[in-house]
Amino acid sequence: MYQFNLHAILGYFGQLPSSILVTLEITLIALGASTLLALPIAKARMSGSRVAALLARAYVELFRNIPLLVLLYVYYFGLAQSGLHLSNFWATILALTTNAAAYGSEIIRAGYSAVPTGQREAARSLGLRPAHIELFVVLPQVVRVILPPFANHCIGVLIGSSIAAVIGVADLSDWMLATGSEAFRYMESFLVAAVIYIGLCQGVAAAMAALDRRSRRGAY
């Protein structure tokens, strides 16, 4: 019978902080970049231009239906054959960004759709400029609507960052695999990584819930 022994991998715990930091770095960069990409995609889908809406929809359908691992292989191995060499870190960022932008754009689009058109018309009747209407009337309401689903989106990107280990990025999942292989204690290393991932996800959920409560207090 297998004897669980956490002490067998205690010597590898010193590498955990840097591995967790890499995981958080990948997640934050991918979230920021994908959100910046998702916004114009969402706006294009809602625009009056059929061409822009069609292209945006094609992007969303394409990248939502390609597995994240396949995207990673295309960016890391496929582009290298074409002469464009990306580091394993940036290939991971690109895969997560293009994938998350497709999902994020739908969240943002739903947020815009939830804002009554009458509010825009009322703001225009008061003489507000389009930029001011977007910034001070529409966006605050969009943010309040999308915060709950965006929290799940952030957690999804965090969990998805674990694919980085497949191409050798020294993140938390890579620590898990390397520790299990070197110490021959896979169950222990998997359990430690799982607990840390759960803690990180709960931290993201708590932070987003706090933002949601604060935004709703500011609405009244």
Secondary structure, 3 states (H helix, E strand, C coil): CCCCCHHHHHHHHHHHHHHHHHHHHHHHHHHHHHHHHHHHHHHHHHCCCHHHHHHHHHHHHHHHCCCHHHHHHHHHHHHHHCCCCCCHHHHHHHHHHHHHHHHHHHHHHHHHHCCCHHHHHHHHHCCCCHHHHHHHHHHHHHHHHHHHHHHHHHHHHHHHHHHHHHHCCCCHHHHHHHHHHHHCCHHHHHHHHHHHHHHHHHHHHHHHHHHHHHHHHCCC
